[in-house]
Amino acid sequence: MRNKLHYVIAKFVPVTYNVGSSYAHAKVENNNTLGSHTIMYLKYIKPPHLCTDNQRVAHMILSFTD
């Protein structure tokens, strides 16, 4: 049986945020009183390699299990 995912758009996230870091996921979960391992994945809506040199923030999609 597969859990249903819930999607959220986070606006104005610093482009320096590492979406592949499990430490960063745990920190977001802890700071927002979420359960451990509730974030399934994070990804920027616009791929980071397409960002301009002076771009500081971007929007991302988060998926949660709970």
C-alpha positions as a printed NumPy array, in Angstrom:
array([[  0.   ,   0.   ,   0.   ],
       [  1.331,   3.416,  -0.91 ],
       [  0.978,   6.595,   1.156],
       [ -0.68 ,   9.569,  -0.467],
       [  1.622,  12.559,  -0.889],
       [  0.622,  16.132,  -0.119],
       [  2.249,  18.878,  -2.179],
       [  3.098,  22.408,  -1.06 ],
       [  4.741,  25.27 ,  -2.933],
       [  7.303,  27.213,  -0.923],
       [  8.005,  30.674,  -2.286],
       [ 11.24 ,  32.642,  -2.093],
       [ 13.54 ,  29.854,  -0.898],
       [ 17.243,  30.788,  -1.097],
       [ 18.881,  29.132,  -4.102],
       [ 21.712,  28.072,  -1.791],
       [ 19.386,  25.539,  -0.11 ],
       [ 20.631,  22.02 ,  -0.868],
       [ 17.584,  19.943,  -1.839],
       [ 19.583,  16.706,  -1.783],
       [ 20.786,  17.007,   1.808],
       [ 19.077,  14.759,   4.367],
       [ 20.425,  17.074,   7.097],
       [ 18.596,  20.022,   5.481],
       [ 15.358,  17.991,   5.288],
       [ 15.669,  17.063,   8.982],
       [ 16.282,  20.691,   9.92 ],
       [ 13.157,  21.857,   8.038],
       [ 11.11 ,  19.106,   9.704],
       [ 12.433,  20.011,  13.151],
       [ 11.959,  23.783,  12.736],
       [  8.363,  23.286,  11.585],
       [  7.39 ,  20.631,  14.175],
       [  6.907,  17.95 ,  11.543],
       [  7.457,  14.286,  12.186],
       [ 10.72 ,  12.66 ,  11.255],
       [ 10.971,  11.634,   7.57 ],
       [  7.696,  13.309,   6.554],
       [  9.34 ,  15.212,   3.688],
       [  9.566,  12.817,   0.767],
       [ 11.239,  15.145,  -1.703],
       [ 11.995,  18.75 ,  -2.494],
       [ 12.715,  20.237,  -5.878],
       [ 13.018,  23.685,  -7.338],
       [ 10.322,  24.527,  -9.872],
       [ 12.95 ,  26.094, -12.104],
       [ 16.093,  23.947, -12.302],
       [ 19.059,  25.624, -10.538],
       [ 21.253,  25.445, -13.64 ],
       [ 18.767,  27.733, -15.434],
       [ 18.894,  30.435, -12.751],
       [ 20.627,  33.702, -13.493],
       [ 23.906,  34.546, -11.764],
       [ 22.336,  37.229,  -9.567],
       [ 19.241,  35.201,  -8.597],
       [ 19.003,  34.761,  -4.816],
       [ 15.618,  33.044,  -4.305],
       [ 13.38 ,  30.598,  -6.163],
       [ 10.179,  28.631,  -5.613],
       [ 10.164,  24.936,  -4.783],
       [  7.737,  22.037,  -4.488],
       [  7.725,  19.957,  -1.309],
       [  5.945,  16.661,  -0.875],
       [  4.884,  15.361,   2.529],
       [  3.552,  12.013,   3.688],
       [  1.598,  13.517,   6.57 ]])
